[in-house]
Amino acid sequence: MSFPHLKELYFAFNAVEDETDLIPAVLQNLNLTYLVITGNPFAINLENSTLEIILAERYSKGGQLINEHINPPTYLRGGRTKIA
């Protein structure tokens, strides 16, 4: 699905195992120049070279791929509840 005005996509901390699952969304949204993939399994394993290439082609428009280093544990913890 294409969103013609989409410029930024925050797709951090999802359960995307392979970067190829995100490539169609990036290619279909030609104005997308900012993509955050931090915390996805493929991003944690630094398996995002194709997305880097695609966004590098868009650098002339300000394209940027964000994959911040996160310290273990690499999952989100839920809050603990106390039972009275």
MOCOR-V68159 format. One record per run of one state. SS is the DSSP state (~ for helix, > for strand, _ for the rest). FROM is the first residue (numbers start at 1). LEN is the number of residues. If there is no record, write none. Layout:
# MOCOR-V68159
ss: <SS | SS>
from: <FROM | FROM>
len: <LEN | LEN>
This chain:
# MOCOR-V68159
ss: <_ | > | _ | ~ | _ | > | _ | ~ | _ | ~ | _ | ~ | _ | > | _>
from: <1 | 8 | 11 | 20 | 29 | 34 | 37 | 41 | 45 | 49 | 58 | 59 | 62 | 64 | 67>
len: <7 | 3 | 9 | 9 | 5 | 3 | 4 | 4 | 4 | 9 | 1 | 3 | 2 | 3 | 18>
